[in-house]
């Protein structure tokens, strides 16, 4: 269970949340109540990779 908690903290750093659905997990933007991850349902390792790439992309955008 610690892995999911670590991923939830990582998501919170970006203003996002992780939600579980019947098929896996998804990343949600609570401001718009929309799923922002693609595909919508993924295993935890794919969620982690998605969040890492999201963070890298937004860090690069901030540097420009």
N, CA, C, O and CB atoms as a CASP TS submission, in Angstrom:
PFRMAT TS
TARGET T0000
AUTHOR 0000-0000-0000
METHOD Language model
MODEL 1
PARENT N/A
ATOM      1  N   UNK     1       0.811  -1.199   0.000  1.00  0.00           N
ATOM      2  CA  UNK     1       0.000   0.000   0.000  1.00  0.00           C
ATOM      3  C   UNK     1       0.854   1.262   0.000  1.00  0.00           C
ATOM      4  O   UNK     1       0.370   2.337  -0.354  1.00  0.00           O
ATOM      5  CB  UNK     1      -0.922  -0.001   1.193  1.00  0.00           C
ATOM      6  N   UNK     2       2.116   1.141   0.393  1.00  0.00           N
ATOM      7  CA  UNK     2       2.956   2.333   0.435  1.00  0.00           C
ATOM      8  C   UNK     2       3.223   2.889  -0.963  1.00  0.00           C
ATOM      9  O   UNK     2       3.386   4.099  -1.124  1.00  0.00           O
ATOM     10  CB  UNK     2       4.275   2.019   1.128  1.00  0.00           C
ATOM     11  N   UNK     3       3.268   2.017  -1.980  1.00  0.00           N
ATOM     12  CA  UNK     3       3.509   2.489  -3.344  1.00  0.00           C
ATOM     13  C   UNK     3       2.394   3.431  -3.784  1.00  0.00           C
ATOM     14  O   UNK     3       2.671   4.480  -4.365  1.00  0.00           O
ATOM     15  CB  UNK     3       3.621   1.301  -4.318  1.00  0.00           C
ATOM     16  N   UNK     4       1.156   3.079  -3.522  1.00  0.00           N
ATOM     17  CA  UNK     4       0.041   3.942  -3.918  1.00  0.00           C
ATOM     18  C   UNK     4       0.096   5.262  -3.157  1.00  0.00           C
ATOM     19  O   UNK     4      -0.216   6.311  -3.721  1.00  0.00           O
ATOM     20  CB  UNK     4      -1.309   3.238  -3.669  1.00  0.00           C
ATOM     21  N   UNK     5       0.486   5.223  -1.891  1.00  0.00           N
ATOM     22  CA  UNK     5       0.586   6.463  -1.125  1.00  0.00           C
ATOM     23  C   UNK     5       1.685   7.363  -1.673  1.00  0.00           C
ATOM     24  O   UNK     5       1.513   8.580  -1.732  1.00  0.00           O
ATOM     25  CB  UNK     5       0.845   6.159   0.348  1.00  0.00           C
ATOM     26  N   UNK     6       2.805   6.784  -2.071  1.00  0.00           N
ATOM     27  CA  UNK     6       3.885   7.565  -2.677  1.00  0.00           C
ATOM     28  C   UNK     6       3.432   8.192  -3.987  1.00  0.00           C
ATOM     29  O   UNK     6       3.742   9.350  -4.266  1.00  0.00           O
ATOM     30  CB  UNK     6       5.118   6.687  -2.913  1.00  0.00           C
ATOM     31  N   UNK     7       2.700   7.430  -4.787  1.00  0.00           N
ATOM     32  CA  UNK     7       2.211   7.958  -6.057  1.00  0.00           C
ATOM     33  C   UNK     7       1.172   9.051  -5.835  1.00  0.00           C
ATOM     34  O   UNK     7       1.128  10.027  -6.584  1.00  0.00           O
ATOM     35  CB  UNK     7       1.616   6.835  -6.905  1.00  0.00           C
ATOM     36  N   UNK     8       0.341   8.893  -4.814  1.00  0.00           N
ATOM     37  CA  UNK     8      -0.639   9.938  -4.507  1.00  0.00           C
ATOM     38  C   UNK     8       0.059  11.233  -4.104  1.00  0.00           C
ATOM     39  O   UNK     8      -0.378  12.317  -4.492  1.00  0.00           O
ATOM     40  CB  UNK     8      -1.586   9.477  -3.385  1.00  0.00           C
ATOM     41  N   UNK     9       1.139  11.131  -3.331  1.00  0.00           N
ATOM     42  CA  UNK     9       1.898  12.331  -2.955  1.00  0.00           C
ATOM     43  C   UNK     9       2.540  12.976  -4.184  1.00  0.00           C
ATOM     44  O   UNK     9       2.551  14.201  -4.302  1.00  0.00           O
ATOM     45  CB  UNK     9       2.983  11.979  -1.915  1.00  0.00           C
ATOM     46  N   UNK    10       3.069  12.169  -5.091  1.00  0.00           N
ATOM     47  CA  UNK    10       3.650  12.693  -6.320  1.00  0.00           C
ATOM     48  C   UNK    10       2.581  13.405  -7.153  1.00  0.00           C
ATOM     49  O   UNK    10       2.827  14.486  -7.688  1.00  0.00           O
ATOM     50  CB  UNK    10       4.303  11.557  -7.136  1.00  0.00           C
ATOM     51  N   UNK    11       1.424  12.812  -7.258  1.00  0.00           N
ATOM     52  CA  UNK    11       0.328  13.436  -8.010  1.00  0.00           C
ATOM     53  C   UNK    11      -0.086  14.760  -7.373  1.00  0.00           C
ATOM     54  O   UNK    11      -0.337  15.739  -8.075  1.00  0.00           O
ATOM     55  CB  UNK    11      -0.883  12.486  -8.086  1.00  0.00           C
ATOM     56  N   UNK    12      -0.156  14.787  -6.051  1.00  0.00           N
ATOM     57  CA  UNK    12      -0.548  16.010  -5.349  1.00  0.00           C
ATOM     58  C   UNK    12       0.418  17.150  -5.613  1.00  0.00           C
ATOM     59  O   UNK    12       0.004  18.309  -5.635  1.00  0.00           O
ATOM     60  CB  UNK    12      -0.639  15.755  -3.858  1.00  0.00           C
ATOM     61  N   UNK    13       1.693  16.851  -5.814  1.00  0.00           N
ATOM     62  CA  UNK    13       2.674  17.894  -6.132  1.00  0.00           C
ATOM     63  C   UNK    13       2.315  18.617  -7.420  1.00  0.00           C
ATOM     64  O   UNK    13       2.675  19.780  -7.602  1.00  0.00           O
ATOM     65  CB  UNK    13       4.074  17.293  -6.247  1.00  0.00           C
ATOM     66  N   UNK    14       1.613  17.939  -8.310  1.00  0.00           N
ATOM     67  CA  UNK    14       1.199  18.513  -9.592  1.00  0.00           C
ATOM     68  C   UNK    14      -0.261  18.956  -9.576  1.00  0.00           C
ATOM     69  O   UNK    14      -0.811  19.319 -10.616  1.00  0.00           O
ATOM     70  CB  UNK    14       1.417  17.504 -10.710  1.00  0.00           C
ATOM     71  N   UNK    15      -0.888  18.927  -8.405  1.00  0.00           N
ATOM     72  CA  UNK    15      -2.288  19.327  -8.310  1.00  0.00           C
ATOM     73  C   UNK    15      -3.247  18.286  -8.845  1.00  0.00           C
ATOM     74  O   UNK    15      -4.370  18.614  -9.229  1.00  0.00           O
ATOM     75  CB  UNK    15      -2.497  20.606  -9.038  1.00  0.00           C
ATOM     76  N   UNK    16      -2.813  17.018  -8.876  1.00  0.00           N
ATOM     77  CA  UNK    16      -3.618  15.930  -9.423  1.00  0.00           C
ATOM     78  C   UNK    16      -3.927  14.911  -8.340  1.00  0.00           C
ATOM     79  O   UNK    16      -3.355  14.957  -7.251  1.00  0.00           O
ATOM     80  CB  UNK    16      -2.896  15.256 -10.601  1.00  0.00           C
ATOM     81  N   UNK    17      -4.832  13.995  -8.643  1.00  0.00           N
ATOM     82  CA  UNK    17      -5.174  12.904  -7.734  1.00  0.00           C
ATOM     83  C   UNK    17      -5.211  11.591  -8.499  1.00  0.00           C
ATOM     84  O   UNK    17      -5.425  11.561  -9.711  1.00  0.00           O
ATOM     85  CB  UNK    17      -6.531  13.166  -7.042  1.00  0.00           C
ATOM     86  N   UNK    18      -4.998  10.504  -7.762  1.00  0.00           N
ATOM     87  CA  UNK    18      -5.095   9.161  -8.342  1.00  0.00           C
ATOM     88  C   UNK    18      -6.373   8.531  -7.828  1.00  0.00           C
ATOM     89  O   UNK    18      -6.650   8.544  -6.629  1.00  0.00           O
ATOM     90  CB  UNK    18      -3.843   8.278  -7.985  1.00  0.00           C
ATOM     91  N   UNK    19      -7.137   7.987  -8.734  1.00  0.00           N
ATOM     92  CA  UNK    19      -8.380   7.305  -8.390  1.00  0.00           C
ATOM     93  C   UNK    19      -8.334   5.885  -8.922  1.00  0.00           C
ATOM     94  O   UNK    19      -7.743   5.621  -9.970  1.00  0.00           O
ATOM     95  CB  UNK    19      -9.607   8.061  -8.952  1.00  0.00           C
ATOM     96  N   UNK    20      -8.964   4.972  -8.191  1.00  0.00           N
ATOM     97  CA  UNK    20      -9.061   3.581  -8.619  1.00  0.00           C
ATOM     98  C   UNK    20     -10.416   3.365  -9.265  1.00  0.00           C
ATOM     99  O   UNK    20     -11.438   3.827  -8.758  1.00  0.00           O
ATOM    100  CB  UNK    20      -8.854   2.606  -7.426  1.00  0.00           C
ATOM    101  N   UNK    21     -10.416   2.665 -10.378  1.00  0.00           N
ATOM    102  CA  UNK    21     -11.684   2.238 -10.965  1.00  0.00           C
ATOM    103  C   UNK    21     -11.648   0.726 -11.092  1.00  0.00           C
ATOM    104  O   UNK    21     -10.688   0.105 -10.635  1.00  0.00           O
ATOM    105  CB  UNK    21     -11.937   2.919 -12.356  1.00  0.00           C
ATOM    106  N   UNK    22     -12.628   0.127 -11.678  1.00  0.00           N
ATOM    107  CA  UNK    22     -12.720  -1.322 -11.743  1.00  0.00           C
ATOM    108  C   UNK    22     -11.612  -1.998 -12.526  1.00  0.00           C
ATOM    109  O   UNK    22     -11.380  -3.195 -12.355  1.00  0.00           O
ATOM    110  CB  UNK    22     -14.007  -1.696 -12.329  1.00  0.00           C
ATOM    111  N   UNK    23     -10.922  -1.258 -13.382  1.00  0.00           N
ATOM    112  CA  UNK    23      -9.929  -1.852 -14.271  1.00  0.00           C
ATOM    113  C   UNK    23      -8.501  -1.469 -13.924  1.00  0.00           C
ATOM    114  O   UNK    23      -7.568  -2.033 -14.496  1.00  0.00           O
ATOM    115  CB  UNK    23     -10.216  -1.457 -15.680  1.00  0.00           C
ATOM    116  N   UNK    24      -8.296  -0.539 -13.018  1.00  0.00           N
ATOM    117  CA  UNK    24      -6.951  -0.080 -12.679  1.00  0.00           C
ATOM    118  C   UNK    24      -7.017   1.264 -11.978  1.00  0.00           C
ATOM    119  O   UNK    24      -7.884   1.500 -11.137  1.00  0.00           O
ATOM    120  CB  UNK    24      -6.072   0.017 -13.936  1.00  0.00           C
ATOM    121  N   UNK    25      -6.087   2.141 -12.338  1.00  0.00           N
ATOM    122  CA  UNK    25      -6.000   3.463 -11.730  1.00  0.00           C
ATOM    123  C   UNK    25      -6.006   4.517 -12.821  1.00  0.00           C
ATOM    124  O   UNK    25      -5.697   4.227 -13.976  1.00  0.00           O
ATOM    125  CB  UNK    25      -4.733   3.590 -10.854  1.00  0.00           C
ATOM    126  N   UNK    26      -6.358   5.739 -12.453  1.00  0.00           N
ATOM    127  CA  UNK    26      -6.342   6.852 -13.383  1.00  0.00           C
ATOM    128  C   UNK    26      -5.937   8.116 -12.644  1.00  0.00           C
ATOM    129  O   UNK    26      -6.081   8.205 -11.425  1.00  0.00           O
ATOM    130  CB  UNK    26      -7.717   7.027 -14.061  1.00  0.00           C
ATOM    131  N   UNK    27      -5.431   9.089 -13.383  1.00  0.00           N
ATOM    132  CA  UNK    27      -5.041  10.366 -12.822  1.00  0.00           C
ATOM    133  C   UNK    27      -6.151  11.365 -13.142  1.00  0.00           C
ATOM    134  O   UNK    27      -6.596  11.480 -14.284  1.00  0.00           O
ATOM    135  CB  UNK    27      -3.655  10.842 -13.383  1.00  0.00           C
ATOM    136  N   UNK    28      -6.588  12.086 -12.104  1.00  0.00           N
ATOM    137  CA  UNK    28      -7.717  13.003 -12.235  1.00  0.00           C
ATOM    138  C   UNK    28      -7.283  14.409 -11.833  1.00  0.00           C
ATOM    139  O   UNK    28      -6.533  14.588 -10.873  1.00  0.00           O
ATOM    140  CB  UNK    28      -8.914  12.534 -11.371  1.00  0.00           C
ATOM    141  N   UNK    29      -7.765  15.403 -12.580  1.00  0.00           N
ATOM    142  CA  UNK    29      -7.575  16.804 -12.205  1.00  0.00           C
ATOM    143  C   UNK    29      -8.800  17.218 -11.392  1.00  0.00           C
ATOM    144  O   UNK    29      -9.888  17.343 -11.953  1.00  0.00           O
ATOM    145  CB  UNK    29      -7.379  17.733 -13.477  1.00  0.00           C
ATOM    146  N   UNK    30      -8.648  17.435 -10.076  1.00  0.00           N
ATOM    147  CA  UNK    30      -9.812  17.743  -9.248  1.00  0.00           C
ATOM    148  C   UNK    30     -10.435  19.104  -9.555  1.00  0.00           C
ATOM    149  O   UNK    30     -11.601  19.333  -9.233  1.00  0.00           O
ATOM    150  CB  UNK    30      -9.425  17.691  -7.800  1.00  0.00           C
ATOM    151  N   UNK    31      -9.676  20.008 -10.171  1.00  0.00           N
ATOM    152  CA  UNK    31     -10.232  21.327 -10.508  1.00  0.00           C
ATOM    153  C   UNK    31     -11.284  21.215 -11.591  1.00  0.00           C
ATOM    154  O   UNK    31     -12.269  21.954 -11.583  1.00  0.00           O
ATOM    155  CB  UNK    31      -9.125  22.281 -10.959  1.00  0.00           C
ATOM    156  N   UNK    32     -11.084  20.292 -12.527  1.00  0.00           N
ATOM    157  CA  UNK    32     -12.037  20.123 -13.626  1.00  0.00           C
ATOM    158  C   UNK    32     -12.830  18.829 -13.509  1.00  0.00           C
ATOM    159  O   UNK    32     -13.763  18.590 -14.277  1.00  0.00           O
ATOM    160  CB  UNK    32     -11.309  20.152 -14.953  1.00  0.00           C
ATOM    161  N   UNK    33     -12.449  17.988 -12.530  1.00  0.00           N
ATOM    162  CA  UNK    33     -13.065  16.679 -12.338  1.00  0.00           C
ATOM    163  C   UNK    33     -12.986  15.843 -13.614  1.00  0.00           C
ATOM    164  O   UNK    33     -13.937  15.155 -13.985  1.00  0.00           O
ATOM    165  CB  UNK    33     -14.525  16.836 -11.898  1.00  0.00           C
ATOM    166  N   UNK    34     -11.830  15.919 -14.274  1.00  0.00           N
ATOM    167  CA  UNK    34     -11.629  15.204 -15.531  1.00  0.00           C
ATOM    168  C   UNK    34     -10.437  14.262 -15.412  1.00  0.00           C
ATOM    169  O   UNK    34      -9.475  14.544 -14.697  1.00  0.00           O
ATOM    170  CB  UNK    34     -11.420  16.194 -16.696  1.00  0.00           C
ATOM    171  N   UNK    35     -10.515  13.157 -16.112  1.00  0.00           N
ATOM    172  CA  UNK    35      -9.397  12.215 -16.190  1.00  0.00           C
ATOM    173  C   UNK    35      -8.367  12.812 -17.142  1.00  0.00           C
ATOM    174  O   UNK    35      -8.696  13.191 -18.266  1.00  0.00           O
ATOM    175  CB  UNK    35      -9.870  10.784 -16.675  1.00  0.00           C
ATOM    176  N   UNK    36      -7.113  12.894 -16.683  1.00  0.00           N
ATOM    177  CA  UNK    36      -6.069  13.488 -17.511  1.00  0.00           C
ATOM    178  C   UNK    36      -5.065  12.466 -18.025  1.00  0.00           C
ATOM    179  O   UNK    36      -4.244  12.796 -18.881  1.00  0.00           O
ATOM    180  CB  UNK    36      -5.346  14.550 -16.734  1.00  0.00           C
ATOM    181  N   UNK    37      -5.109  11.248 -17.532  1.00  0.00           N
ATOM    182  CA  UNK    37      -4.173  10.222 -17.981  1.00  0.00           C
ATOM    183  C   UNK    37      -4.731   9.490 -19.194  1.00  0.00           C
ATOM    184  O   UNK    37      -5.944   9.355 -19.356  1.00  0.00           O
ATOM    185  CB  UNK    37      -3.874   9.226 -16.847  1.00  0.00           C
ATOM    186  N   UNK    38      -3.828   9.025 -20.036  1.00  0.00           N
ATOM    187  CA  UNK    38      -4.238   8.228 -21.183  1.00  0.00           C
ATOM    188  C   UNK    38      -3.334   7.013 -21.272  1.00  0.00           C
ATOM    189  O   UNK    38      -2.115   7.178 -21.211  1.00  0.00           O
ATOM    190  CB  UNK    38      -4.190   9.058 -22.497  1.00  0.00           C
ATOM    191  N   UNK    39      -3.842   5.836 -21.408  1.00  0.00           N
ATOM    192  CA  UNK    39      -5.273   5.518 -21.374  1.00  0.00           C
ATOM    193  C   UNK    39      -5.839   5.769 -19.985  1.00  0.00           C
ATOM    194  O   UNK    39      -5.089   5.926 -19.022  1.00  0.00           O
ATOM    195  CB  UNK    39      -5.516   4.053 -21.791  1.00  0.00           C
ATOM    196  N   UNK    40      -7.136   5.807 -19.883  1.00  0.00           N
ATOM    197  CA  UNK    40      -7.765   6.183 -18.625  1.00  0.00           C
ATOM    198  C   UNK    40      -7.454   5.220 -17.491  1.00  0.00           C
ATOM    199  O   UNK    40      -7.220   5.664 -16.367  1.00  0.00           O
ATOM    200  CB  UNK    40      -9.246   6.274 -18.808  1.00  0.00           C
ATOM    201  N   UNK    41      -7.444   3.931 -17.744  1.00  0.00           N
ATOM    202  CA  UNK    41      -7.154   2.940 -16.704  1.00  0.00           C
ATOM    203  C   UNK    41      -5.795   2.308 -16.955  1.00  0.00           C
ATOM    204  O   UNK    41      -5.512   1.811 -18.045  1.00  0.00           O
ATOM    205  CB  UNK    41      -8.253   1.852 -16.656  1.00  0.00           C
ATOM    206  N   UNK    42      -4.946   2.339 -15.906  1.00  0.00           N
ATOM    207  CA  UNK    42      -3.594   1.806 -16.039  1.00  0.00           C
ATOM    208  C   UNK    42      -3.193   1.126 -14.735  1.00  0.00           C
ATOM    209  O   UNK    42      -3.750   1.433 -13.682  1.00  0.00           O
ATOM    210  CB  UNK    42      -2.584   2.929 -16.407  1.00  0.00           C
ATOM    211  N   UNK    43      -2.233   0.205 -14.795  1.00  0.00           N
ATOM    212  CA  UNK    43      -1.675  -0.359 -13.562  1.00  0.00           C
ATOM    213  C   UNK    43      -0.802   0.694 -12.880  1.00  0.00           C
ATOM    214  O   UNK    43      -0.468   1.713 -13.485  1.00  0.00           O
ATOM    215  CB  UNK    43      -0.848  -1.654 -13.860  1.00  0.00           C
ATOM    216  N   UNK    44      -0.435   0.452 -11.625  1.00  0.00           N
ATOM    217  CA  UNK    44       0.328   1.434 -10.855  1.00  0.00           C
ATOM    218  C   UNK    44       1.668   1.788 -11.492  1.00  0.00           C
ATOM    219  O   UNK    44       2.073   2.949 -11.451  1.00  0.00           O
ATOM    220  CB  UNK    44       0.561   0.916  -9.463  1.00  0.00           C
ATOM    221  N   UNK    45       2.367   0.811 -12.081  1.00  0.00           N
ATOM    222  CA  UNK    45       3.657   1.140 -12.684  1.00  0.00           C
ATOM    223  C   UNK    45       3.501   2.091 -13.869  1.00  0.00           C
ATOM    224  O   UNK    45       4.364   2.938 -14.099  1.00  0.00           O
ATOM    225  CB  UNK    45       4.368  -0.134 -13.131  1.00  0.00           C
ATOM    226  N   UNK    46       2.415   1.961 -14.615  1.00  0.00           N
ATOM    227  CA  UNK    46       2.156   2.877 -15.724  1.00  0.00           C
ATOM    228  C   UNK    46       1.754   4.256 -15.202  1.00  0.00           C
ATOM    229  O   UNK    46       2.099   5.272 -15.805  1.00  0.00           O
ATOM    230  CB  UNK    46       1.057   2.313 -16.643  1.00  0.00           C
ATOM    231  N   UNK    47       1.028   4.293 -14.089  1.00  0.00           N
ATOM    232  CA  UNK    47       0.670   5.573 -13.463  1.00  0.00           C
ATOM    233  C   UNK    47       1.942   6.297 -13.026  1.00  0.00           C
ATOM    234  O   UNK    47       2.072   7.506 -13.220  1.00  0.00           O
ATOM    235  CB  UNK    47      -0.282   5.354 -12.244  1.00  0.00           C
ATOM    236  N   UNK    48       2.872   5.557 -12.440  1.00  0.00           N
ATOM    237  CA  UNK    48       4.127   6.163 -12.001  1.00  0.00           C
ATOM    238  C   UNK    48       4.879   6.763 -13.190  1.00  0.00           C
ATOM    239  O   UNK    48       5.342   7.902 -13.119  1.00  0.00           O
ATOM    240  CB  UNK    48       5.006   5.120 -11.283  1.00  0.00           C
ATOM    241  N   UNK    49       5.002   6.017 -14.263  1.00  0.00           N
ATOM    242  CA  UNK    49       5.695   6.510 -15.453  1.00  0.00           C
ATOM    243  C   UNK    49       4.985   7.733 -16.023  1.00  0.00           C
ATOM    244  O   UNK    49       5.640   8.689 -16.436  1.00  0.00           O
ATOM    245  CB  UNK    49       5.788   5.406 -16.519  1.00  0.00           C
ATOM    246  N   UNK    50       3.663   7.715 -16.051  1.00  0.00           N
ATOM    247  CA  UNK    50       2.884   8.845 -16.562  1.00  0.00           C
ATOM    248  C   UNK    50       3.169  10.096 -15.733  1.00  0.00           C
ATOM    249  O   UNK    50       3.375  11.175 -16.288  1.00  0.00           O
ATOM    250  CB  UNK    50       1.369   8.520 -16.546  1.00  0.00           C
ATOM    251  N   UNK    51       3.181   9.955 -14.401  1.00  0.00           N
ATOM    252  CA  UNK    51       3.430  11.098 -13.522  1.00  0.00           C
ATOM    253  C   UNK    51       4.848  11.640 -13.684  1.00  0.00           C
ATOM    254  O   UNK    51       5.060  12.852 -13.646  1.00  0.00           O
ATOM    255  CB  UNK    51       3.191  10.704 -12.068  1.00  0.00           C
ATOM    256  N   UNK    52       5.817  10.743 -13.865  1.00  0.00           N
ATOM    257  CA  UNK    52       7.209  11.178 -14.067  1.00  0.00           C
ATOM    258  C   UNK    52       7.309  11.980 -15.359  1.00  0.00           C
ATOM    259  O   UNK    52       7.906  13.056 -15.371  1.00  0.00           O
ATOM    260  CB  UNK    52       8.179   9.955 -14.108  1.00  0.00           C
ATOM    261  N   UNK    53       6.739  11.476 -16.433  1.00  0.00           N
ATOM    262  CA  UNK    53       6.772  12.190 -17.704  1.00  0.00           C
ATOM    263  C   UNK    53       6.023  13.513 -17.620  1.00  0.00           C
ATOM    264  O   UNK    53       6.470  14.515 -18.178  1.00  0.00           O
ATOM    265  CB  UNK    53       6.181  11.326 -18.810  1.00  0.00           C
ATOM    266  N   UNK    54       4.900  13.526 -16.933  1.00  0.00           N
ATOM    267  CA  UNK    54       4.124  14.753 -16.735  1.00  0.00           C
ATOM    268  C   UNK    54       4.966  15.795 -15.996  1.00  0.00           C
ATOM    269  O   UNK    54       5.000  16.963 -16.385  1.00  0.00           O
ATOM    270  CB  UNK    54       2.820  14.456 -15.950  1.00  0.00           C
ATOM    271  N   UNK    55       5.635  15.371 -14.941  1.00  0.00           N
ATOM    272  CA  UNK    55       6.485  16.277 -14.174  1.00  0.00           C
ATOM    273  C   UNK    55       7.634  16.816 -14.991  1.00  0.00           C
ATOM    274  O   UNK    55       7.948  18.003 -14.914  1.00  0.00           O
ATOM    275  CB  UNK    55       7.019  15.582 -12.958  1.00  0.00           C
ATOM    276  N   UNK    56       8.271  15.952 -15.780  1.00  0.00           N
ATOM    277  CA  UNK    56       9.383  16.390 -16.635  1.00  0.00           C
ATOM    278  C   UNK    56       8.901  17.401 -17.672  1.00  0.00           C
ATOM    279  O   UNK    56       9.570  18.403 -17.926  1.00  0.00           O
ATOM    280  CB  UNK    56      10.038  15.180 -17.337  1.00  0.00           C
ATOM    281  N   UNK    57       7.754  17.140 -18.264  1.00  0.00           N
ATOM    282  CA  UNK    57       7.215  18.048 -19.282  1.00  0.00           C
ATOM    283  C   UNK    57       6.896  19.411 -18.668  1.00  0.00           C
ATOM    284  O   UNK    57       7.187  20.444 -19.269  1.00  0.00           O
ATOM    285  CB  UNK    57       5.948  17.445 -19.935  1.00  0.00           C
ATOM    286  N   UNK    58       6.314  19.418 -17.503  1.00  0.00           N
ATOM    287  CA  UNK    58       5.944  20.696 -16.884  1.00  0.00           C
ATOM    288  C   UNK    58       7.151  21.440 -16.328  1.00  0.00           C
ATOM    289  O   UNK    58       7.119  22.665 -16.213  1.00  0.00           O
ATOM    290  CB  UNK    58       4.935  20.465 -15.774  1.00  0.00           C
ATOM    291  N   UNK    59       8.207  20.724 -15.984  1.00  0.00           N
ATOM    292  CA  UNK    59       9.444  21.376 -15.559  1.00  0.00           C
ATOM    293  C   UNK    59      10.096  22.053 -16.758  1.00  0.00           C
ATOM    294  O   UNK    59      10.600  23.170 -16.641  1.00  0.00           O
ATOM    295  CB  UNK    59      10.417  20.356 -14.908  1.00  0.00           C
ATOM    296  N   UNK    60      10.089  21.389 -17.902  1.00  0.00           N
ATOM    297  CA  UNK    60      10.650  21.959 -19.118  1.00  0.00           C
ATOM    298  C   UNK    60       9.856  23.198 -19.543  1.00  0.00           C
ATOM    299  O   UNK    60      10.449  24.193 -19.959  1.00  0.00           O
ATOM    300  CB  UNK    60      10.663  20.911 -20.248  1.00  0.00           C
ATOM    301  N   UNK    61       8.522  23.152 -19.444  1.00  0.00           N
ATOM    302  CA  UNK    61       7.669  24.275 -19.802  1.00  0.00           C
ATOM    303  C   UNK    61       7.965  25.478 -18.905  1.00  0.00           C
ATOM    304  O   UNK    61       7.955  26.616 -19.375  1.00  0.00           O
ATOM    305  CB  UNK    61       6.187  23.878 -19.698  1.00  0.00           C
ATOM    306  N   UNK    62       8.227  25.236 -17.624  1.00  0.00           N
ATOM    307  CA  UNK    62       8.500  26.319 -16.687  1.00  0.00           C
ATOM    308  C   UNK    62       9.841  26.966 -16.976  1.00  0.00           C
ATOM    309  O   UNK    62      10.025  28.153 -16.707  1.00  0.00           O
ATOM    310  CB  UNK    62       8.466  25.805 -15.255  1.00  0.00           C
ATOM    311  N   UNK    63      10.791  26.198 -17.526  1.00  0.00           N
ATOM    312  CA  UNK    63      12.116  26.726 -17.835  1.00  0.00           C
ATOM    313  C   UNK    63      12.111  27.630 -19.072  1.00  0.00           C
ATOM    314  O   UNK    63      13.003  28.463 -19.227  1.00  0.00           O
ATOM    315  CB  UNK    63      13.089  25.580 -18.041  1.00  0.00           C
ATOM    316  N   UNK    64      11.127  27.477 -19.943  1.00  0.00           N
ATOM    317  CA  UNK    64      11.077  28.268 -21.185  1.00  0.00           C
ATOM    318  C   UNK    64      10.613  29.676 -20.954  1.00  0.00           C
ATOM    319  O   UNK    64      10.520  30.458 -21.899  1.00  0.00           O
ATOM    320  CB  UNK    64      10.173  27.613 -22.188  1.00  0.00           C
TER
END
